[in-house]
Every structure is written in structure tokens, then in C-alpha cells.
Amino acid sequence: MSVLQTSPGVNRRRIANRIFALLCMMSVLFGIVLLFLILKEVWDQGASSISHRFFTEPPSRFPEKAGVQSALWGSVWIVGLVALISLPVGVAAAVYLEEYSRKGRLSTFIELNISNLAGVPSIVFGILGMVVFVRVLALGQSVLAGAMTMSLLVLPTVIIAAREAIRAVPSSMRHAALALGATKWQTVASHVLPTALPGILTGVILSLSRAIGETAPLLMVGAAGYIAFPPSGPLSSFTVLPIQIFFWADLPNPGYRGPAAAAILVLLAVLLTMNAAAVIIRQRFQRYKP
Amino acid sequence: MSAVAGHSSQTPSLSQRKLRWGEWLLQKGIFLAALVSVVTTAGIVYVLVTEAATFFQHYSLFRFLFGTKWSSLAPPSYGVLPLLCGTLLVTVGAAIVAIPIGLGSAIFMSEYATPRIRSIVKPVLEVLAGIPSIVYGFFALTSVTPLLKHFLPQTQTFNAASAAIVVGIMVLPMVASLCDDALRAVPNSLRYAGLALGATKFEVSAKVVVPAALSGIFASFVLAISRAIGETMAVALAAGATPKLTLNPLESIQTMTAYIVQAANGEAVQGSIEYRTIFAVGLLLFVFTFGLNVLSHRVLRKYREVYE
């Protein structure tokens, strides 16, 4: 321990203090600067490839003719199906855990399981999907198989977000409904869920934005790099934006970096829109809060 | 779930009797929804273990775990050490980037930043966390690798270092955010006590606040490492596809995750021994990440200091 006796010691401590503050500030700046560097790099490489044609053309053997039409529609299909699957299942699971389950070994086990599942690498979900949905359920390398795999992946985050929203509903509301003779389910359906809805939606949108950027599981399920047409139904083959980016960036021909960066810009724009939607819903929710 | 509606004879309480069959059905339905996650975990374990078991009938576990050559060319050799080595290189590199910078950012946010600066910095880091990993892979390929090549000309086009750096940037926001939570949970009275004794802000941060939040900080490091091990796309794009037992980060390597992607998209025939390697490697990956996640939970629960 240094003792406050001599002034040289004090000086050294003062200098150490300054340096430390500077280092901490630089750490934060590192993250911020990198974010801008990444965005700038993508913009510089991709902005010139963005045109009306880029959205209406399928991928091509020629980089200057390549477009993201099929990939964009593939992403829309995936997100739509994932929302259709994970929203009801996730909200139902959250309602069970928050409103119905008695605190016991089973609910603790389920909770532990959900938090562990949230930490499993996405590619492991891909392996599961490849075996169960593509092979055992014989869905083939289809949009549906991809969406089901992705739903399992986002389910833990949807459940966790929905539980938080449900927990935030004051119990006085439940008591009021129950006191008027409503059954448990009537209470949940007429009071708890409507009040929790904005919170649930915010969480679900954020989970879906994760699904839109994920690549590895869909690669395992068999999304391909050269799909000329948008999916025509749940069982048709597909590609999505991140996969298209992967295949383009992976090509030895550097000419494909332009379309890859442009596709990243499209992807980031979609993500930004979804996040903005989540923020807006959250703010509206706060406005109506009693 | 085989009980019949209305026959809840064990608990003849009023509320149980009055349960309508529709409500009973709903209750069971949402219980099944909650079970989906349990079934998913069971499914993952079942698929990985059974398929890997078939692999190990054809290839000895010992040679898999301790073999130093990974190649599907004849004669095939599936020693996993080169893939482990690749994963290790990327993970260690990512930890070197993410841990000090993440902790530094967290200390800045909780100890130094005014609420206003904090309200700017935190969302920026959240945006960084929200960028898909494929974008980081692209950035590694087009920016980080050329930069490395500029300073170290012997750098290969695909190399572990550039992948490690971007994976580090990727997990940095998570480290920063979790450490920030841990640091902010330390009560101000501890800080005031240190400052009142004449300690500088640096001394209070390094000798009082960080030690008090150590369990949370350590847990975040473990989670970050687990994330880095499981990270796939940035690594598949930037680190290369050559399984190699090397500790030189400037060389092309292959991680476990990148191998799984490559094998699933390659021409490995379904049911062949090469196809089954996916599950053996996947099982190993699952065991590592699961173990680290459990460790992180344990650390948090066991060593947590609870303040009033």
C-alpha cells in the first residue's frame, strides 16, 4: 500500500489515474470508431452497386448484373414464417411460466433449460434442423425447414422477452379481473396479454432481427447460393440475404465484393427498420403507461 | 398428460373442479409450448450423440481426440486437434481484443461517463452488437486482412488473426454490457469509502469496484469465450479452410464451426463417414460451449457478493 507521505508518490498516482481514465475512454472510442469504419467500408464498396435493378434481378454469373431479388424474398419468407411459428409458441410458453406454473422442480428445470439453450451456438441448431426437419420430417431443403430451425433458435429469446413483458403487468390488474369472477384464462387473455402486448412485440421484433442476420443454421439446412427465383411456397428451395452475401464474398472474383457490400447495405437497412419499429412501439407503450 | 378433464381427483379444491374443459385444454397446450425448449435440447443431444456414436464405431475415439491430422482425402484421417487448434487461435485472439477493451469500456461507462455520454455510448455499442456476423466476416476480408498484410507481408489471404480480431469486436459489446451491469451493481458507499480515504479514481476502480464485481466480470469473460468458440460465419469467411496444427495466427487455419459448414455444403455423401464427422465435431463444440455456459452461471451464483 502506498502511503500519502511524499509528493513523488502522489504524482505517480495522479499520472496513473490520468492514464487509466484515458485508456478507458480509448476503449469506448475503439468500439464507436470501429462501428463507423465498418459502416463506411460497406458503404464505399456497395453504394455504387445499389440500383433499381439490384432489387429486381436474381444472382448472376456476372457481378455487374447480380441482384438480390430472390434473396430478399427468401428473407421475407423466413422472417414471416419464423414470426408465425415463434410468436404463438413463445408467448404461450411465457404465459405458462409466468402465470400457470407452480414454482417447483419442473419450472426451474424448464427455465434453466431455456437460458442454456440461448447460449448454444447457432450452428448446432443448424445440425438439428438438418437432421430433424430436412431428413426425418422430409421437408427437404425448403423455406419451411429453414424457418422451423430458425424458430427453435430464436424461441429462447422470444420467451425471455415475453416473460419480462408479462412480469411487468401489475398484479392489481389480475386481482381485479379474478375478483370479478373471471377465470384464469379470461384474466390472461383479456387483461395480462393486451397490457403486455407492446413489450412482447418489441422483444419479438428484436429476436426476429436476429433471425434475419443469422447465416450458419440456414447454411446447414441447405439454403443455396444460386437461386434464381423467389420461393413459390413453403416447400420451395430458397436463399436469404446473409447467405447470398456469404457466397458472393467467398468467391475468388473480387468483382463480387460490390454486390456483396450492396446486399449488406440492404440487410442493414432492413435491420434498422425493424429496430426502429421496436423503439417506436416501446415509446408508445411508455406513453400509455399509467 | 394422460389425465382426463375434470378428473383431478388428487386435488379436489374448488378452483380445480371448476376448470372448464376449454381452459384445461389451453393449460395443457401452453404447457406443451413451454416443453418445446426442453424437447429442443433433448433433440440436440440425441441427434449429436447417436450420429457421433455411429462415427466412433468406425473411427476410434482416441484417434479422433488426439490425432494431429484432419483430412478427408484417402487415406482419411480425422484427428480433431488441428480444428481445435484453429478454434483456440481464434478464441484466444478474440479474448485478447474483447476482454481488456470490453472491461475498459464498462469501467468508462459506469465510473467515468456522465449520464448524457452514457446515453450515447450504450446504444452505439448495442448497434455494434446487432450487426450480423456475416458483415464482420466481410469486414475482416476486405479491411482487416489488407491492413495486416500491409504491416506483416507474410500474412496469408485467409488467416486466423483477422478472424480473431473481428470475432473480438463482435463479442466486445457483450463483455462491455455485462461488465457494466456488474460494476453498476456495486453500491456507491464502497466508492465513497475509497475516495474518502484519499484513493484516486483509478485506485477506487481497480482496487474496490472491480474486485467487488469480479464474479459478474469473470462470468462475462467466460460467456464471451463461449460465444467466440461458437462463432461461425466470420470465421468461415476469413480464417480459411485448411485444418492445420499451428500457432501462427497469420496462417490459414480452420475452426470446428467452419469445418461443419464446409462439410455440410461439400460433397460429403449422406451417411458416409465424412458426413458423420459433422456430428462428432458438433458434439465436441456443444460440450465446450455448454460447459462454459454452465461455468459462467456457477461463477455468478456462487461468488456473487450481495449488497444491501
Contacts between the chains, C-beta under 8 A, distances in Angstrom:
chain1	res1	chain2	res2	distance
A	4	B	198	5.8
A	13	B	200	5.4
A	13	B	202	7.7
A	13	B	203	7.1
A	14	B	200	6.9
A	16	B	200	7.3
A	16	B	202	5.6
A	17	B	200	4.1
A	17	B	201	5.9
A	17	B	202	4.2
A	17	B	203	7.6
A	20	B	201	7.7
A	20	B	202	4.0
A	20	B	205	7.1
A	20	B	206	7.3
A	21	B	112	6.1
A	21	B	201	7.0
A	21	B	202	7.1
A	23	B	104	5.8
A	24	B	104	4.7
A	24	B	105	7.3
A	24	B	107	4.9
A	24	B	108	3.8
A	24	B	111	7.5
A	24	B	112	6.0
A	25	B	108	5.7
A	25	B	112	7.1
A	26	B	104	7.3
A	27	B	100	7.3
A	27	B	101	4.5
A	27	B	102	7.5
A	27	B	103	7.7
A	27	B	104	3.0
A	27	B	105	4.5
A	27	B	107	8.0
A	27	B	108	6.3
A	28	B	104	7.4
A	28	B	105	4.6
A	28	B	108	4.8
A	28	B	109	7.0
A	28	B	113	7.9
A	28	B	121	5.6
A	30	B	101	5.4
A	30	B	105	7.7
A	31	B	101	7.2
A	31	B	105	6.1
A	31	B	124	7.0
A	31	B	125	5.6
A	31	B	128	5.7
A	31	B	169	7.7
A	31	B	172	6.0
A	31	B	173	6.9
A	31	B	176	7.2
A	32	B	121	7.1
A	32	B	124	5.3
A	32	B	125	8.0
A	34	B	128	7.1
A	34	B	169	5.7
A	35	B	124	6.1
A	35	B	127	6.2
A	35	B	128	5.0
A	35	B	131	7.9
A	37	B	139	7.9
A	37	B	143	7.1
A	38	B	131	6.9
A	38	B	135	6.8
A	38	B	136	7.6
A	38	B	139	5.0
A	38	B	143	8.0
A	41	B	139	6.0
A	41	B	142	6.2
A	41	B	143	5.2
A	42	B	135	6.9
A	42	B	138	7.2
A	42	B	139	7.6
A	45	B	142	6.5
A	88	B	33	7.7
A	89	B	33	4.9
A	89	B	36	5.8
A	90	B	33	7.7
A	92	B	29	6.7
A	92	B	30	4.1
A	92	B	33	3.5
A	92	B	34	7.4
A	93	B	30	6.9
A	93	B	33	4.3
A	93	B	34	4.1
A	93	B	36	6.6
A	93	B	37	6.9
A	95	B	30	5.4
A	96	B	27	7.9
A	96	B	30	4.1
A	96	B	31	5.5
A	96	B	33	6.5
A	96	B	34	4.3
A	97	B	34	5.9
A	100	B	27	6.1
A	100	B	30	6.7
A	100	B	31	7.3
A	101	B	34	7.4
A	109	B	38	7.4
A	110	B	34	5.5
A	110	B	35	7.4
A	110	B	37	6.7
A	110	B	38	6.1
A	113	B	37	5.5
A	113	B	38	5.2
A	113	B	41	5.5
A	114	B	37	4.9
A	115	B	297	7.6
A	116	B	41	7.1
A	116	B	290	6.9
A	116	B	293	6.0
A	116	B	294	7.4
A	117	B	37	5.5
A	117	B	40	6.2
A	117	B	41	5.8
A	119	B	223	7.2
A	119	B	226	6.4
A	119	B	289	6.6
A	119	B	290	7.6
A	119	B	293	4.0
A	120	B	44	6.9
A	120	B	230	7.6
A	120	B	286	6.9
A	120	B	289	6.5
A	120	B	290	7.1
A	121	B	229	7.4
A	121	B	230	2.6
A	121	B	231	7.5
A	121	B	232	7.0
A	121	B	257	6.9
A	121	B	285	6.4
A	121	B	286	7.7
A	121	B	289	5.5
A	122	B	230	7.2
A	122	B	232	6.8
A	123	B	230	6.9
A	123	B	232	4.7
A	123	B	257	5.3
A	123	B	260	5.7
A	123	B	261	6.9
A	123	B	282	7.5
A	123	B	285	7.5
A	124	B	44	6.0
A	124	B	48	7.7
A	124	B	230	7.5
A	124	B	282	6.0
A	124	B	285	6.6
A	124	B	286	5.4
A	124	B	289	7.9
A	125	B	44	7.5
A	126	B	260	7.9
A	126	B	264	7.6
A	127	B	44	7.7
A	127	B	47	6.6
A	127	B	48	6.9
A	127	B	260	7.1
A	127	B	278	6.6
A	127	B	279	6.8
A	127	B	282	4.8
A	128	B	40	7.3
A	128	B	43	5.6
A	128	B	44	5.1
A	128	B	47	5.6
A	130	B	264	6.5
A	131	B	47	4.8
A	131	B	51	7.2
A	132	B	43	6.2
A	132	B	47	6.9
A	135	B	270	7.8
A	152	B	36	7.8
A	152	B	40	5.1
A	155	B	36	6.6
A	155	B	37	6.3
A	155	B	40	7.3
A	156	B	37	6.4
A	159	B	37	7.0
A	183	B	18	7.9
A	183	B	20	7.1
A	183	B	23	5.8
A	184	B	23	6.7
A	185	B	22	7.8
A	185	B	23	4.9
A	185	B	26	5.5
A	185	B	27	7.7
A	209	B	130	6.9
A	212	B	132	7.8
A	213	B	130	7.8
A	213	B	131	7.6
A	213	B	132	2.8
A	213	B	133	7.4
A	213	B	134	7.1
A	213	B	135	7.8
A	214	B	132	7.1
A	215	B	132	7.2
A	215	B	133	7.0
A	215	B	134	4.9
A	215	B	232	7.5
A	215	B	233	4.6
A	216	B	232	4.0
A	216	B	233	5.7
A	216	B	236	7.8
A	216	B	257	7.3
A	216	B	261	6.3
A	219	B	261	5.5
A	219	B	264	6.9
A	219	B	265	6.4
A	220	B	260	7.4
A	220	B	261	7.2
A	220	B	264	5.0
A	242	B	132	5.8
A	242	B	134	4.5
A	242	B	233	7.4
A	245	B	134	5.2
A	245	B	135	7.7
A	245	B	138	6.7
A	246	B	134	5.7
A	246	B	137	7.5
A	246	B	233	6.5
A	246	B	236	7.5
A	246	B	237	6.6
A	249	B	134	7.8
A	249	B	137	6.8
A	249	B	138	5.1
A	249	B	141	6.0
A	249	B	237	5.9
A	250	B	237	6.3
A	257	B	142	6.3
A	260	B	138	6.2
A	261	B	138	7.0
A	261	B	142	7.9
A	264	B	134	7.7
A	264	B	135	5.4
A	264	B	138	6.2
A	267	B	132	6.6
A	267	B	135	7.4
A	268	B	131	7.5
A	268	B	135	7.3
A	271	B	130	6.5
A	271	B	132	7.5
A	275	B	130	6.9
